[in-house]
Amino acid sequence: MSWLTEFVRPKIRTLLGRKEAPDNLWQQCPKCQQMIFHRELEAALKVCPHCGHHMRASAADRLAWTFDDGVYTRIELPKAVVDPLKFRDHKKYADRLKDAREGTKQDDALLVAHGTVGGNRAVVAAMSFEFMGGSMGGAVGDGLVAAAKLAVLQAAPLIVYTASGGARMQEGAVSLMQMPRSVIASQMVKEAGLPFIVVLTDPTTGGVTASFAMLGDVQIAEPNTLIGFAGARVIEQTVREKLPEGFQRAEYLLAHGIIDMVVKRGELTATLARLIGLMTGNKRPAAA
């Protein structure tokens, strides 16, 4: 660094009263590499205006985009046992949880809220990939059961946004037990005669795909979403064959009848509202 950058430039900025620009005003699209102004990106629901790439979104974003006018009520989820196995690799699991909670301002990888979607009552559960890869541990299982119970209590559809790398290895068998628990939660909603709608977002993999994520009455995915159980490279090594182009992407699964529709993010809320109206016959309007 020269004396011009270390001394002269700071002095000039101080005299002129200039402030450093925030670092988060622009974001680069990971697909087309174009720079996007943050306000433009937020207005586009984090979809690149240049190439249409759907960037990953937080659970809070999902809730705000789904409910009418962005108005909803979050529920407090049950407190799961913290670090049941006292797990440690090169870092304590308890410390990983602490870091994830500080970074996301969430207790765990699931948010649950209720409100209205297209004027109809609905319960929405959204997974947070930013919280330890959206991994499913005891807290996520408890949250899904709580969401199902709330949907039955309110006689409302349950919408689940998935975004996960699978089971949380730091909880061992406890995390694996959340697979049947989440299946039971989805069955509770169905037995009550209520719609169970799953929206698969990038990525949805592992034990989440192998359980409740594929049990929706309607399976929706965002464009180019990665959906699968094991990774493509693992599958290729196992079957010793080259996988088709686009394998495990939403469009490939749609073409092969695994999911029902691929919907752009800007059209998703209207699609959910229409589905709820069709599946309930508008018999459960929101209370005035």
Secondary structure, 3 states (H helix, E strand, C coil): CCHHHHHHHHHHHHHHCCCCCCCCCEEECCCCCCEEEHHHHHHCCCECCCCCCECCCCHHHHHHHHCHHHCEEECCCCCCCCCCCCCECCCEHHHHHHHHHHHHCCCCCEEEEEEEECCEEEEEEEECCCCHHHCECHHHHHHHHHHHHHHHHHCCCEEEEEEECCECHHHCHHHHCHHHHHHHHHHHHHHCCCCEEEEEEEEECHHHHCCHHHCCCEEEECCCCEECCCCHHHHHHHHCCCCCCCCCEHHHHHHCCCCCEECCHHHHHHHHHHHHHHHHCCCCECCC
